[in-house]
Amino acid sequence: MQTAPFVLSGGGVRGAAHLGVLRAFGERGLRPEAISGTSAGALVGAMVADGRTPEEVLELVRAEVKRSIFVRRPALASKRIEAFLEKTLRHRRFEELPVPLFVAATDLEKGGQRIFHAGDLIPALMASCAIPVVFPPVLVDGTYCVDGGISNNLPVEPFQEDRGRVVCVHVNPLPPFVPGRRSMLRTMDRIWHLNFREMVVRSAHGCRLFVEPPELSRFNMFEMGKLDAIAEIGYNWALQVIDGLPQGLFQSP
């Protein structure tokens, strides 16, 4: 079994595609030696770094969705996510995780990215996925933080010196623009994508692989009922990427 650093983007429920991607790479003999993630990617990364397989994580999330983890009141939804992490995670501190984990959030007070790699795990995760307006900001180490995707939705910085081996997984492909009437969610989603795109392209530059399943553009970030379909799209696209590598799975760049 080979290993490589993985970087997992945010993307709401599209983050379920990370589970499919990780499953595909695992089946082909490549697993994460370390994970950097933000928002949904941080949540997925934490559970995988905690020692669970992608299949186990998907089952846990699927069961929680059936119990309405996302409810109408943002503050209540945030508490449900926190309760889910409390009962699901086997380790509570970064230092205890079997796989090294880096969690990116955005400093709401001074701006810019903050990357957490030590201390209490759950506050950092809650901050990383605190979508502004939807979820309240989270106080971590004396600073209020929000969703890490605002400052960089592909936090490759922890692997800067090793980026030639990094597998980047980005679950926010930019859909074709179709003029005409669009729902508020679709419009917001596209603006979110556009804000991310330039930084994502810069972050992915020089990395070994960039995995971005194009079919994910059909989904918005809150379509919880499409969890399994999204995970399967990630799995199938990753297999195509892997099988398209000219010299085996992970030759030196």
C-alpha positions in Angstrom: 0.0 0.0 0.0 1.4 3.4 -1.1 0.7 6.7 0.7 0.4 10.3 -0.2 -0.8 13.6 1.4 -4.5 14.4 0.5 -6.1 17.8 0.4 -10.0 17.8 0.6 -12.0 20.9 -0.3 -15.2 22.2 1.2 -18.5 22.0 -0.7 -21.4 21.2 1.6 -23.0 17.8 0.9 -20.8 17.5 -2.2 -18.2 16.7 0.4 -19.6 13.1 0.3 -17.7 12.8 -3.0 -14.5 12.8 -0.9 -15.6 9.4 0.5 -16.0 7.9 -2.9 -12.7 9.3 -4.1 -10.9 8.0 -1.0 -12.6 4.6 -1.4 -11.4 4.4 -5.0 -7.8 5.3 -4.2 -7.8 2.8 -1.3 -9.0 0.0 -3.6 -6.1 0.8 -6.0 -3.5 0.8 -3.3 -3.1 4.5 -2.2 -4.2 5.8 1.2 -3.7 9.1 2.9 -0.5 9.5 5.0 -1.8 12.9 6.1 -4.9 15.0 5.3 -5.5 18.7 5.1 -9.1 19.8 4.7 -11.6 22.6 5.1 -15.3 22.6 5.8 -16.9 19.4 4.6 -13.4 18.2 3.6 -12.2 18.7 7.2 -15.2 16.7 8.6 -14.5 13.8 6.2 -10.8 14.1 6.8 -11.3 14.0 10.5 -13.3 10.8 10.5 -10.9 9.1 8.1 -7.9 10.3 10.2 -9.8 8.9 13.2 -9.4 5.4 11.8 -12.6 4.8 9.9 -12.9 3.6 6.3 -14.7 5.8 3.8 -17.5 3.2 3.7 -18.0 3.4 7.5 -18.1 7.2 7.4 -20.7 7.2 4.7 -22.9 4.8 6.7 -22.6 7.0 9.8 -23.5 10.1 7.9 -26.3 8.4 6.1 -27.8 7.3 9.4 -27.4 10.8 10.9 -29.1 12.5 7.9 -32.1 10.2 8.5 -32.3 11.7 12.0 -32.3 15.2 10.4 -28.8 16.5 11.3 -29.6 19.6 9.3 -32.7 21.4 10.6 -34.2 24.7 9.8 -32.6 26.8 12.6 -28.8 27.3 11.9 -27.8 27.4 15.5 -29.7 24.2 16.2 -28.2 22.5 13.1 -24.7 23.5 14.3 -25.4 21.9 17.7 -26.6 18.7 16.0 -23.4 18.5 14.0 -21.3 19.0 17.1 -23.2 16.3 18.9 -22.6 13.9 16.0 -18.9 14.6 16.2 -18.9 14.1 19.9 -20.5 10.7 19.7 -18.6 9.6 16.5 -15.0 10.6 16.9 -12.8 8.1 18.8 -10.1 10.7 19.4 -10.6 14.2 20.7 -7.2 15.8 20.1 -5.2 16.2 16.9 -2.2 14.6 18.5 -4.1 11.4 19.2 -5.3 10.8 15.6 -3.7 7.8 13.7 -3.3 9.9 10.6 -2.0 13.5 10.9 -4.8 16.0 10.2 -4.7 19.8 9.3 -8.0 21.7 9.6 -8.3 25.1 7.8 -10.6 27.9 9.0 -10.9 31.6 8.4 -10.1 34.2 11.0 -13.3 36.3 11.2 -11.5 39.1 13.2 -8.3 39.7 11.2 -9.0 37.8 8.1 -6.8 35.2 6.4 -6.5 31.4 6.9 -5.8 29.6 10.1 -4.7 26.0 10.1 -5.1 23.9 13.2 -3.0 20.8 13.8 -2.8 20.6 17.6 -5.2 20.8 20.6 -8.9 20.1 20.7 -10.3 18.7 17.5 -14.0 19.4 17.6 -13.9 23.2 18.0 -11.5 23.5 15.0 -13.9 21.3 12.9 -16.9 23.3 13.9 -15.1 26.5 12.9 -13.9 25.1 9.6 -17.5 24.3 8.5 -19.2 27.4 10.0 -20.7 28.7 6.7 -21.3 32.4 7.3 -24.9 33.4 7.8 -25.9 29.7 7.9 -23.9 28.7 11.0 -22.6 31.0 13.8 -18.9 31.7 14.1 -16.9 29.5 16.5 -14.4 30.7 19.1 -11.1 28.7 18.8 -8.1 29.6 20.9 -9.5 33.0 21.7 -10.4 33.9 18.0 -13.7 33.8 16.2 -13.4 31.7 13.1 -15.7 30.7 10.2 -15.7 28.4 7.1 -12.2 27.8 5.9 -13.3 27.9 2.3 -13.6 31.7 2.4 -9.8 32.1 2.7 -8.8 29.0 0.7 -11.0 26.1 -0.3 -8.0 23.9 -1.1 -5.6 24.2 1.8 -2.4 22.7 0.4 -0.2 24.9 2.7 0.7 22.1 5.2 2.3 20.1 2.3 4.0 23.1 0.6 7.4 21.3 0.7 5.9 18.1 -0.6 3.3 19.3 -3.1 4.6 17.2 -5.9 3.1 14.2 -4.2 -0.2 15.7 -3.1 -3.6 14.5 -4.3 -6.0 17.4 -4.3 -9.8 16.6 -4.3 -12.0 19.6 -5.2 -15.8 19.0 -5.1 -16.9 22.3 -6.6 -16.6 22.1 -10.3 -17.8 25.3 -12.0 -21.0 24.5 -14.0 -21.7 26.1 -17.4 -23.5 29.4 -17.0 -27.0 29.3 -18.4 -28.7 32.8 -18.6 -32.2 33.1 -17.3 -34.1 32.7 -14.1 -32.1 30.9 -11.4 -33.1 29.9 -7.8 -31.5 31.8 -5.0 -29.6 28.7 -3.9 -28.2 28.2 -7.4 -27.1 31.8 -7.6 -25.5 31.8 -4.2 -23.7 28.5 -5.1 -22.3 29.9 -8.3 -21.1 33.1 -6.5 -19.4 30.9 -3.9 -17.7 28.9 -6.7 -16.5 32.0 -8.4 -15.0 33.4 -5.2 -13.1 30.1 -4.6 -11.9 29.4 -8.1 -8.8 31.6 -8.5 -7.3 30.5 -5.2 -8.1 26.9 -5.9 -6.2 27.0 -9.2 -3.2 28.5 -7.5 -3.3 26.0 -4.7 -3.5 23.0 -7.1 -0.6 24.2 -9.1 2.3 21.8 -8.9 0.4 19.1 -7.1 0.6 15.5 -8.3 -3.1 15.0 -9.0 -6.2 17.3 -9.1 -9.4 15.3 -8.8 -12.6 17.3 -9.6 -15.7 15.2 -10.6 -17.5 17.4 -13.2 -20.9 15.8 -12.5 -21.0 17.3 -9.1 -22.0 20.6 -10.7 -25.6 19.2 -10.8 -25.9 19.5 -7.0 -26.1 22.4 -4.7 -24.3 22.2 -1.3 -27.5 21.5 0.7 -29.0 18.5 -1.2 -28.7 16.0 1.7 -31.0 13.5 0.0 -28.4 13.0 -2.8 -25.6 11.8 -0.4 -25.2 8.3 -1.9 -25.3 9.5 -5.5 -22.7 12.1 -4.8 -20.4 9.6 -3.1 -20.8 7.3 -6.1 -19.9 10.1 -8.6 -16.7 10.7 -6.6 -15.8 7.0 -6.7 -16.4 6.6 -10.4 -14.5 9.7 -11.4 -11.5 8.8 -9.2 -11.3 5.4 -10.9 -11.2 7.1 -14.3 -8.4 9.4 -13.1 -6.4 6.5 -11.6 -6.9 4.3 -14.7 -5.8 7.2 -16.9 -2.4 7.5 -15.2 0.2 6.4 -17.8 2.7 4.7 -15.6 0.8 3.1 -12.7 -0.9 4.6 -9.8 1.6 6.9 -8.3 5.0 7.2 -10.0 7.4 10.0 -8.9 6.5 13.3 -10.7 
